[in-house]
Amino acid sequence: MDLTTAQRMNLMKFVCSFAWTDLKVTQIERDLVMRIVGRLALTEKEARQVARWLDVPPLEDEVDPTEVPVAHRQLFHTIAEMVVKSDGEVPVEREALRVFRDLLDA
């Protein structure tokens, strides 16, 4: 699926927000997120922004599941699920993923 620069960055903002769901970002999560950055071929500037989101989470009002285009919802959910599961999936992360899926399906 081809994503515009804005769509790729929106995806990474979601990914980083899920990494923060349990209020900490593990090294495993960081490594996975940065591998995703590489797979999406983000620029150095974009990669630095993603790294900042791993240090300080994106603002809640900047991450709105209802603004994810229908065509991209499965991709966003799949990658968010990868991040949630990467560090051993804790209950709060599992619940956040369920809520995210419900919002995407609405």
Buried (B, 14 or more C-beta within 10 A) or exposed (E): EEBEEEBBBBBBBBBBBBBBBBEEBEEEBBEBBBEBBEEBEBEEEBBEBBBEBBEEBBEEEEBEBEEBEEEBBEBBBEBBBBBBEBBEBEEEBBEBBEEBBEEBEE
